[in-house]
Amino acid sequence: MGNNPSQEFEQPIYELERKIAELEAFSARNKVDLSTEISIFRARLETVRKSVFAGLTAWQRVQLARDKNRPLSTDYIHHLFSDFVELHGDRAFADDAAIVTGFGRINGHKVLLVGHRKGKTTRERSACNFGSAHPEGYRKALLKMRLAEKFRLPIVCLIDTPGAYPGIGAEERGQSSAIAVNLLEMSRLQTPIVCIVIGEGGSGGALGIGVGDRLSIMENAYFSVISPEGCAAILWKDGAKASFAAEVLKLTPRDLHALGIMDEIIPEPPGGAHRDHAGAAANLRSFLMRTLDELCALPMEALLQRRYERHRRIGKFLEGEQTRVGSAPSPAAARPAGTA
């Protein structure tokens, strides 16, 4: 238990935890039975924790997705995958540290792991551009995915990025083209693909490894076309409106699931993944094993057809006074009355 909450809204939880720790220490030191008092505080802690996390705003979930203690792709590799062998390079320009790829085992499945890498220390974060990949990162990812397809191995993608790297060099080397090619090729790779947003899911940077048979999200992650700060700066010329932008963008797991963008919300341990890496990994393992078993049992033709249909169903739109889900209006229905 820590005494310094990562987020301000977690303060009541940490205060109760500190009080429980003090009572336990006093009881042990003075040989005094305080089990009744400690039980009362533990019950209160559980109530407060549930209340705080049940009432999180969209902006607070964004803050949790960015929490410095939140488990990263490298943490999940450590907890979930055995015999992991990292693969490097795009065979064209460089090895982008912001994308990690490699073969590993998760229980009975051999898989290719592709994930964004943010780094933990200041030096690592700088080397990884804080998880913002260059085009060579996306080309590396696709090169390894094609290798997985060759060996008929399923692909697991862990998404955690504020967005693709926006520098001049990245643009000169074809950032948008690299992401677009990945979208196309991932849509037709002949092997199961499972994508999970474990933290930040920012714009094209997330989409570059985000096309598959399943797209799911951790309970306190987000997925958005733009960051709340960027949206606020563009629409209202005021970065201080980021919290309002987070609400408008509908970027929370619950919103995304309701819109048909996310297939499933993966629960986190009480208090969030940043407080219990092992518990978060156990929940992710359970989801992956169930999903891989299901997808690997499908004939390839059926898998690809379902993948296509899944992406055709995404989203909602308004047509007149009716709300329709998952399909675009026909060309005839879209034309004004009286036109050919």
Buried (B, 14 or more C-beta within 10 A) or exposed (E): EEEEBBBEBBEBBBBBBEBBEEBBEEBEEEEEEBEEBBEEBBEBBEEBBEEBBEEBEBBBBBBBBBBEEBBBBBBBBEBBBEEBEEBBBBEEEBBBBBBBBBBBEBEEBBBBBBBBBBBEEEEBBEBBBBBBBBBBBBBBBBBBBEBBBEEEBBBBBBBBBBBBBEEEEBBEBBBEEBBBBBBEBBBEBEBBBBBBBBBBBBBBBBBBBBBBBBBBBBBBBBBBBBBBBBBBBEEEEEEEBBBBBBBEBBBBBBBBBEBBBBBBBBBBBBBBBBBBBEBBBBBBBEBBBEBBEEBBEBEEEEBBEEBEEBBEEEBEEEEEEEEEEBEEEEEEEEEEEEEE
